[in-house]
Amino acid sequence: MRKKITLLIMIIIIIMISYGRNIQKKVATFSIVGYDEKTGEIGVAVQSKFLAVGAVVPHADADYGAVATQAWAKTSFAKKALKLLEMGVKPEDIFKFAIKNDDKSATRQYGIVSANGESASWTGKECSKWAGHKYGKNFAAQGNILVKKEVVENMAQYFVENNNLPLGMRLINALKAGEEAGGDSRGRQSAALLVVAKKGGYSGFSDRFIDIRVDDHKKPIEELSRIYNLHEKTFQAASYIRRGVFYLEEKNEKLAERMFDRAIEISEKYEENASILNSIAWEFAQHNYNLDYALLSAKKAYDLEPDNPNIIDTLAVIYAKKGFYKRAIELEKKAFDLSKDPVFEKKIEKWEKYVK
């Protein structure tokens, strides 16, 4: 009797372990990979009834492309796929190489878009229903354990029809379109957005332009959208300006102009936000580009917050760069009186040399 009980316990433990492994591997989700021809940005947006899906599904390289790995996700596939893209292999041909030695390939699902807009998707025959994909120029949409195929179709349609939007917003809104069609049949838990662009990261030190995640939330896509808006207000305008300067140095004036236009669009969208206006003015000033617009933006920020020493300093710096040193000194003295920042005092001393 004791042997039977022991055997029964062992069987239960084996079943539990096996079930736990399946839960770990099975990333049921819907995602979209996209490329923006206007800016060169490429990224992945994803939603799932799975904890912290952003740590599993999205992968991207600004030089070569982006990959979504899901279902019984094999995250190492992304590294292999990106390497094959680097070698010049077409997205549709990557599956021939990367799935060849994978005995679980029938349980995987992938989406790939290269850094020139070529795309492909893969849905293994053993992925849980409904599972499928749709891909075309500049995008790949895919999902598994979905309510119906319209989830994927709606994502694809939205992405194709709204190419005027910034890529990050476009990808999130595509997720919303998929969610409106029913989304994941089990519900929702997490979402993520990853967008890469050359010199797009913080202070231009990396290509990681947007990397935001909602790991556990009742309405993850809505929360992701809220965080995206905060990211846009805080980081994106400065990133576009830095990238614009980078492309000017690369002699790509057309792409540089697009970057600067995006920065200006953000300033106009948040024209009542002094912090954003000041950030844009400061970035233009630091790169000695479009000082007339920088001055206009700084003046608007100053009108909104006339006693903010950092905003006053930005305005002073721009006046100095344009050769109006008396006005620059007058403003910098006000900034110093408000803050007692020795950096401001040094600027005053420097500029006074030009008016004596």
C-alpha positions in Angstrom: 0.0 0.0 0.0 2.8 2.4 1.0 4.5 1.7 -2.4 1.3 2.5 -4.3 1.0 5.8 -2.4 4.6 6.7 -3.1 4.1 5.9 -6.8 1.0 8.0 -6.9 2.7 10.9 -5.3 5.6 10.6 -7.8 3.1 10.6 -10.8 1.4 13.7 -9.4 4.8 15.5 -9.0 5.8 14.6 -12.6 2.5 15.9 -13.9 2.8 19.1 -11.9 6.4 19.7 -13.1 5.4 19.0 -16.7 2.5 21.4 -16.5 4.7 24.0 -14.9 7.2 23.7 -17.8 4.4 24.1 -20.3 3.2 27.3 -18.5 6.7 28.7 -18.6 7.2 28.0 -22.3 3.8 28.8 -23.7 3.7 32.5 -24.4 0.2 33.0 -25.9 0.0 36.5 -27.2 -0.6 38.8 -30.2 2.1 41.0 -31.5 3.1 43.2 -34.4 6.5 44.0 -35.8 6.9 47.1 -37.9 9.2 49.4 -39.8 8.8 53.1 -40.5 10.2 54.1 -43.9 10.2 57.8 -43.0 12.4 57.6 -39.9 14.2 54.2 -40.1 12.7 53.2 -36.8 11.8 49.5 -36.3 10.1 47.8 -33.4 7.7 45.4 -31.8 4.5 45.8 -29.7 3.0 42.9 -27.8 0.1 42.0 -25.5 -0.5 38.7 -23.6 -2.1 36.9 -20.7 1.4 36.3 -19.5 3.5 37.9 -16.8 6.2 40.3 -18.1 5.8 39.4 -21.8 8.2 42.2 -22.7 11.0 40.1 -21.4 10.3 37.3 -23.9 8.7 38.4 -27.1 10.3 41.7 -28.5 13.9 41.8 -29.9 15.4 44.4 -32.3 18.5 45.7 -33.8 18.5 49.2 -35.4 20.9 48.0 -38.2 19.2 44.8 -39.2 15.6 44.3 -38.0 13.2 43.2 -35.4 11.8 39.8 -34.3 8.8 38.7 -32.2 9.2 35.2 -30.5 6.1 33.6 -29.0 3.8 30.6 -28.4 6.3 28.1 -26.9 8.8 30.9 -27.3 12.4 30.1 -28.1 14.1 33.4 -27.3 17.4 32.3 -28.7 15.8 32.3 -32.2 15.8 36.1 -32.2 19.6 36.3 -31.9 20.0 33.8 -34.7 17.4 35.5 -36.9 19.1 38.9 -36.4 22.4 37.4 -37.3 21.0 36.0 -40.5 19.5 39.3 -41.4 22.9 40.8 -40.9 24.3 38.2 -43.3 21.7 39.3 -45.9 19.3 36.4 -45.6 15.7 37.3 -46.5 13.1 37.0 -43.7 11.1 34.3 -45.4 14.3 32.2 -45.8 15.4 32.6 -42.2 12.9 29.9 -41.0 14.6 27.4 -43.3 17.9 27.9 -41.3 16.6 28.6 -37.8 13.9 26.0 -37.6 15.8 23.2 -39.3 17.3 21.7 -36.1 14.4 22.6 -33.7 12.3 19.5 -32.9 9.7 21.8 -31.3 9.4 24.2 -34.3 5.7 23.2 -34.7 4.9 24.8 -31.4 6.7 28.1 -32.1 5.5 31.4 -33.6 7.6 34.2 -35.0 7.4 37.5 -36.8 10.3 39.2 -38.6 10.8 42.6 -40.3 14.1 43.6 -41.7 15.6 47.1 -41.5 14.5 47.7 -45.1 10.9 46.6 -44.6 11.0 43.0 -45.8 8.9 40.7 -43.6 7.8 37.2 -42.8 5.9 35.2 -40.1 5.8 31.6 -39.0 3.0 29.8 -37.1 3.8 26.2 -36.2 1.1 23.6 -36.9 0.8 22.7 -33.1 0.3 26.3 -31.9 -3.0 26.6 -29.9 -6.0 27.8 -31.8 -6.8 30.3 -33.0 -3.3 30.9 -34.2 -2.1 32.6 -37.4 -0.3 35.5 -38.9 -0.4 38.1 -41.7 2.6 40.0 -43.1 3.4 42.4 -45.8 5.6 45.4 -46.6 7.0 46.9 -43.4 5.0 44.7 -41.0 4.4 41.2 -39.6 1.4 40.5 -37.3 0.8 37.2 -35.5 -1.0 35.7 -32.5 -2.0 32.4 -30.9 -4.8 31.4 -28.5 -6.8 34.2 -29.9 -10.6 34.7 -30.0 -10.6 34.8 -33.8 -8.4 35.6 -36.8 -9.7 39.2 -37.0 -7.3 40.1 -34.1 -4.4 39.7 -36.5 -6.2 41.1 -39.5 -7.2 44.2 -37.5 -3.6 44.8 -36.4 -2.3 44.5 -39.9 -5.0 46.8 -41.4 -4.5 49.5 -38.8 -0.7 49.5 -39.3 -1.0 49.7 -43.1 -3.6 52.5 -43.1 -1.9 54.8 -40.5 1.6 55.3 -41.8 1.4 59.0 -40.9 1.7 58.3 -37.2 5.0 57.9 -35.2 6.0 54.2 -35.2 5.6 53.7 -31.4 2.1 55.1 -31.4 1.2 53.2 -34.5 2.3 49.9 -33.0 0.4 50.5 -29.8 -2.8 51.5 -31.7 -2.4 48.4 -33.8 -2.5 46.3 -30.6 -5.7 48.2 -29.5 -7.2 47.3 -32.9 -6.4 43.6 -32.2 -7.8 43.9 -28.7 -11.0 45.4 -30.0 -11.5 42.3 -32.2 -11.3 40.0 -29.1 -7.6 39.7 -28.4 -6.2 36.8 -26.3 -9.0 34.3 -25.5 -7.7 33.9 -21.9 -7.7 37.6 -21.1 -4.9 40.1 -20.6 -2.0 40.7 -18.2 1.0 42.4 -19.8 2.2 44.5 -22.8 5.4 46.0 -24.1 6.8 48.2 -26.8 10.3 48.2 -28.1 11.5 50.6 -30.8 15.1 51.0 -32.0 16.6 53.7 -34.1 20.2 54.8 -34.8 21.4 57.0 -31.9 17.8 57.0 -30.6 18.6 55.9 -27.0 19.1 58.1 -23.9 21.6 60.9 -24.8 22.3 59.0 -28.0 24.4 56.4 -26.2 22.4 53.5 -27.6 19.9 52.6 -30.3 17.2 51.7 -27.8 14.7 54.6 -28.6 11.6 53.3 -26.7 11.6 50.4 -24.3 8.5 50.4 -22.1 6.7 47.6 -20.4 3.6 46.8 -18.4 4.3 43.6 -16.6 1.1 43.0 -14.7 -2.1 45.1 -15.2 -5.8 44.7 -15.7 -5.7 46.8 -18.8 -2.1 46.5 -20.1 -2.5 48.2 -23.5 -4.2 51.2 -22.0 -1.4 51.4 -19.4 1.2 51.0 -22.1 -0.4 53.9 -24.0 -0.3 56.1 -20.9 3.4 55.3 -20.4 4.1 56.0 -24.0 2.6 59.5 -23.7 4.9 60.1 -20.7 7.9 58.9 -22.7 7.0 61.1 -25.6 6.8 64.2 -23.4 10.0 63.4 -21.5 12.5 61.9 -24.1 11.4 61.8 -27.7 11.8 65.4 -28.9 15.4 65.5 -27.6 16.1 62.2 -29.3 14.8 63.3 -32.6 16.9 66.5 -32.5 20.1 64.5 -31.7 19.3 62.1 -34.5 18.7 65.0 -36.8 22.1 66.4 -36.1 23.6 62.9 -36.5 22.1 62.6 -40.0 23.3 66.1 -40.9 26.8 64.9 -40.1 26.1 61.9 -42.3 25.1 64.2 -45.1 21.6 62.8 -45.1 19.7 66.1 -45.0 16.4 64.6 -46.0 16.3 62.3 -43.0 17.7 65.0 -40.7 14.8 67.2 -41.7 12.3 64.5 -40.9 13.9 64.1 -37.4 13.6 67.9 -36.8 10.0 67.9 -38.0 9.1 65.2 -35.5 10.6 67.2 -32.7 8.7 70.3 -33.7 5.5 68.2 -34.0 5.9 67.1 -30.4 6.5 70.7 -29.2 3.3 71.8 -31.0 1.4 68.9 -29.5 2.4 69.9 -26.0 2.6 73.7 -26.5 1.4 74.3 -22.9 4.1 72.2 -21.4 7.0 74.4 -20.4 9.3 71.5 -19.7 9.0 70.0 -23.2 9.3 73.4 -24.8 12.4 74.1 -22.8 13.9 70.7 -23.6 13.4 71.2 -27.3 14.9 74.7 -27.2 17.9 73.4 -25.2 18.6 70.6 -27.6 18.5 72.8 -30.7 20.7 75.4 -28.9 23.3 72.8 -27.8 23.6 71.7 -31.4 23.6 75.2 -32.8 20.8 74.3 -35.1 17.5 76.2 -35.9 18.2 78.9 -33.2 15.3 80.9 -34.4 12.9 78.1 -33.5 14.8 77.4 -30.3 14.3 81.0 -29.3 10.6 80.8 -30.0 10.3 77.6 -28.0 12.3 79.0 -25.1 10.2 82.2 -25.0 7.0 80.1 -24.8 8.4 78.1 -22.0 9.5 81.3 -20.2 6.0 82.8 -20.6 4.6 79.7 -18.9 7.1 79.6 -16.1 8.9 82.9 -15.8 10.6 82.0 -12.4 12.0 78.7 -13.5 15.8 79.2 -13.4 16.5 76.3 -15.9 14.1 77.8 -18.4 15.6 81.2 -17.9 19.1 79.8 -18.4 18.0 78.2 -21.7 16.6 81.4 -23.0 19.8 83.3 -21.9 22.0 80.7 -23.7 20.1 81.1 -26.9 20.3 84.9 -26.8 24.1 84.6 -26.3 24.4 82.2 -29.2 22.6 84.8 -31.4 25.0 87.5 -30.2 22.5 89.4 -27.8 24.8 89.3 -24.8 23.2 92.1 -22.8 19.9 90.4 -22.8 21.6 87.1 -22.1 23.3 88.6 -19.1 20.2 90.2 -17.8 18.3 86.8 -17.9 21.2 84.8 -16.5 21.4 87.2 -13.5 17.8 86.5 -12.8 18.4 82.7 -13.1 21.3 83.0 -10.7 19.3 85.1 -8.2 16.7 82.4 -8.1 19.0 79.4 -7.9 22.5 80.6 -6.7 23.8 78.1 -9.2 27.6 78.8 -9.7 27.4 77.5 -13.3 25.1 80.4 -14.1 27.5 82.9 -12.5 30.3 81.6 -14.7 28.2 82.2 -17.8 27.6 85.8 -16.8 31.4 86.4 -16.3 32.1 84.8 -19.7 29.4 86.9 -21.5 30.4 90.2 -19.8 33.7 90.0 -21.7 31.8 90.5 -25.0 30.1 93.7 -23.9 33.0 95.6 -22.4 
